[in-house]
Amino acid sequence: MQDATGAGKGSAGTILITGAAGFIGFHLAQAMLAQGWRVVGIDNHNSYYDPALKAAREARLTPDPRYRPVRGGIEEPGLLARIFAEERPGAVVHLAAQAGVRHSIDNPRAYVQANLIGTFELLEAARACPPRHMLLASTSSAYGANTEMPYRETDKADSQMSFYAATKKSTEAMAHSYAHLFALPITVFRFFTVYGPWGRPDMAPYLFTSAILEGRPIRVFNHGDMKRDFTFVTDLVRAIGLLVGAVPGTDPAGEFDSLSPVAPFRVVNIGNGAPVQLMDFIAAIETATGRRADRQMLPMQPGDVPATWADTTLLRALSGYAPQTNLQDGVAAYVDWFRSFYGTD
Ligand SMILES: NC(=O)c1ccc[n+]([C@@H]2O[C@H](COP(=O)([O-])OP(=O)(O)OC[C@H]3O[C@@H](n4cnc5c(N)ncnc54)[C@H](O)[C@@H]3O)[C@@H](O)[C@H]2O)c1
C-alpha cells in the first residue's frame, strides 16, 4: 500500500481523520479508503445536530476492516496522544470542530473547547509523533470583513466577524507556531460553503430543502442579497486528497503561494471560484424539488458576511485541480439524497 505523503517515519498508508462522522469527514474517509488508505476516524458524535445522522454516516464506513472508528473528544487530555502513539499516522486531516457562525454567538464556550483546546491537543500529539503532513480545516469566514474579491490566501485577514471565525483564525496561528518550532509540515485549508449529500442540518441547503418539501416558509437573510462560493463536497474531498501529497517545504508554488517565510506551513483556499447568488441557489432547489418556495425576506444576521469568493490559483498550482461541479448538478444530487435519506417525496 502506498502512502501519498511518501512517509518515511510512521506507518505508511494510515491517515487519521478527526471529525470522521461529520459531513466532510465522512466523505473524506470514504474517498481515502477507496484510494487504498487505512483510516482512523475520531469523533465524539456530539448533539450539536442529530447524532443519528453521524451514526448513519459511520455505519457506512465501519464494514470496511481498514476503517477504525474511535469515539471520543479531541480535547480530552491524552486521547489523541495515545492514538498517535498507537497508529503513527503518515497523514492527519483535522476536521473535528464546533462549526456554525450563528451558534457561536450564544455558545462561545463550545468553540473554545473543541476548536482551541482540541486543536492544541492535536498539535501536541503531532509534536510527540510527527506525521509527514498535517492538514487542518479553517474557513472562508477567516477573511471576515475583507471586501476585495476574490479572497486570496496572501490577503491580510484580521477582521473576523464571528467568534467561530475568530477561533478558526486562532488555530491557523497556533498551527503556524508548531510548524515553525517543531518542523511539522502543516497545510491549512479555508473551505467555502460546502454542500452535498449527507450535509449538515444546520446549513442552508437542508433548511431550505426541508422547508420547501414540507410547505413551510424559508428565511432569506439580507433580503436575498448574499453570494456564496458554494463548493460541492465530492470536489472538496478530491482536492483534499490531492493536497495530502503536496507537503509544504522549501519549494514554493509561485509568487502567489502563502508558504510561510520561516515554517513548512501554507494556507490554501478550497472553493469553487465562482460565487452564486443566494436567490439562484434557492431557484436550483425549487427546480430539483419541483416546488415553489415561500420566501420570508429578513435583514442580515449578526456575524454573517454578504459574500464569499475563493481565488483558486494556489489550489490549482498545488493539485492541478479545482472544484467544478455546477450548481444545478450539485443541488440535484443533494435533493436526491435528501429525499431518499429522509423518506420525503
Ligand atoms: N461545511 C462547511 O461548509 C464548512 C465551511 C468552512 C469550514 N468548515 C470546517 O470543516 C470542518 C468539518 O465541517 P463539517 O461541515 O463536516 O461539520 P460537522 O459538524 O458535520 O463535522 C464535524 C464533526 O466533528 C465532530 N466533533 C466536534 N467536536 C468534536 C470534539 N471536540 N471531539 C471529537 N469530535 C468532535 C462532530 O461530532 C462532527 O461529526 C470543520 O472544522 C468546519 O469548521 C466547514
The ligand as an SDF file (V2000), in Angstrom:
LIG
                    3D

 44 48  0  0  0  0  0  0  0  0999 V2000
  -19.3270   22.5940    5.8750 N   0  0  0  0  0  0  0  0  0  0  0  0
  -18.8170   23.7770    5.5270 C   0  0  0  0  0  0  0  0  0  0  0  0
  -19.3710   24.4920    4.6950 O   0  0  0  0  0  0  0  0  0  0  0  0
  -17.5250   24.2790    6.1480 C   0  0  0  0  0  0  0  0  0  0  0  0
  -17.0420   25.5170    5.7340 C   0  0  0  0  0  0  0  0  0  0  0  0
  -15.8570   26.0080    6.2880 C   0  0  0  0  0  0  0  0  0  0  0  0
  -15.1740   25.2320    7.2150 C   0  0  0  0  0  0  0  0  0  0  0  0
  -15.6760   24.0300    7.6140 N   0  0  0  0  0  0  0  0  0  0  0  0
  -14.9080   23.2640    8.6000 C   0  0  0  0  0  0  0  0  0  0  0  0
  -14.7670   21.9330    8.1190 O   0  0  0  0  0  0  0  0  0  0  0  0
  -14.7610   21.0190    9.2100 C   0  0  0  0  0  0  0  0  0  0  0  0
  -15.8090   19.9420    9.0040 C   0  0  0  0  0  0  0  0  0  0  0  0
  -17.0810   20.5570    8.8910 O   0  0  0  0  0  0  0  0  0  0  0  0
  -18.4180   19.7420    8.6480 P   0  0  0  0  0  0  0  0  0  0  0  0
  -19.3040   20.5940    7.8140 O   0  0  0  0  0  0  0  0  0  0  0  0
  -18.1200   18.3590    8.2180 O   0  0  0  0  0  0  0  0  0  0  0  0
  -19.0110   19.7630   10.1150 O   0  0  0  0  0  0  0  0  0  0  0  0
  -19.6400   18.5810   11.0070 P   0  0  0  0  0  0  0  0  0  0  0  0
  -20.1630   19.2550   12.2320 O   0  0  0  0  0  0  0  0  0  0  0  0
  -20.5830   17.7620   10.1880 O   0  0  0  0  0  0  0  0  0  0  0  0
  -18.3760   17.6980   11.3490 O   0  0  0  0  0  0  0  0  0  0  0  0
  -17.5650   17.9010   12.4810 C   0  0  0  0  0  0  0  0  0  0  0  0
  -17.5080   16.5780   13.2450 C   0  0  0  0  0  0  0  0  0  0  0  0
  -16.6180   16.7620   14.3380 O   0  0  0  0  0  0  0  0  0  0  0  0
  -17.1720   16.1620   15.4840 C   0  0  0  0  0  0  0  0  0  0  0  0
  -16.6800   16.8820   16.6410 N   0  0  0  0  0  0  0  0  0  0  0  0
  -16.9950   18.1490   17.0230 C   0  0  0  0  0  0  0  0  0  0  0  0
  -16.3330   18.4750   18.1410 N   0  0  0  0  0  0  0  0  0  0  0  0
  -15.5750   17.4000   18.4640 C   0  0  0  0  0  0  0  0  0  0  0  0
  -14.6740   17.1200   19.5130 C   0  0  0  0  0  0  0  0  0  0  0  0
  -14.4320   18.0330   20.4630 N   0  0  0  0  0  0  0  0  0  0  0  0
  -14.0630   15.9050   19.5400 N   0  0  0  0  0  0  0  0  0  0  0  0
  -14.3100   14.9740   18.5840 C   0  0  0  0  0  0  0  0  0  0  0  0
  -15.1810   15.1900   17.5610 N   0  0  0  0  0  0  0  0  0  0  0  0
  -15.7920   16.3820   17.5070 C   0  0  0  0  0  0  0  0  0  0  0  0
  -18.6700   16.2930   15.3340 C   0  0  0  0  0  0  0  0  0  0  0  0
  -19.3670   15.2900   16.0540 O   0  0  0  0  0  0  0  0  0  0  0  0
  -18.8550   16.1690   13.8260 C   0  0  0  0  0  0  0  0  0  0  0  0
  -19.1730   14.8310   13.4600 O   0  0  0  0  0  0  0  0  0  0  0  0
  -14.9520   21.8630   10.4660 C   0  0  0  0  0  0  0  0  0  0  0  0
  -13.6850   22.1380   11.0090 O   0  0  0  0  0  0  0  0  0  0  0  0
  -15.5940   23.1330    9.9450 C   0  0  0  0  0  0  0  0  0  0  0  0
  -15.3220   24.2260   10.7800 O   0  0  0  0  0  0  0  0  0  0  0  0
  -16.8340   23.5340    7.0980 C   0  0  0  0  0  0  0  0  0  0  0  0
  1  2  1  0
  2  3  2  0
  2  4  1  0
  4  5  1  0
  4 44  2  0
  5  6  2  0
  6  7  1  0
  7  8  2  0
  8  9  1  0
  8 44  1  0
  9 10  1  0
  9 42  1  0
 10 11  1  0
 11 12  1  0
 11 40  1  0
 12 13  1  0
 13 14  1  0
 14 15  2  0
 14 16  1  0
 14 17  1  0
 17 18  1  0
 18 19  2  0
 18 20  1  0
 18 21  1  0
 21 22  1  0
 22 23  1  0
 23 24  1  0
 23 38  1  0
 24 25  1  0
 25 26  1  0
 25 36  1  0
 26 27  1  0
 26 35  1  0
 27 28  2  0
 28 29  1  0
 29 30  1  0
 29 35  2  0
 30 31  1  0
 30 32  2  0
 32 33  1  0
 33 34  2  0
 34 35  1  0
 36 37  1  0
 36 38  1  0
 38 39  1  0
 40 41  1  0
 40 42  1  0
 42 43  1  0
M  CHG  2   8   1  16  -1
M  END
$$$$
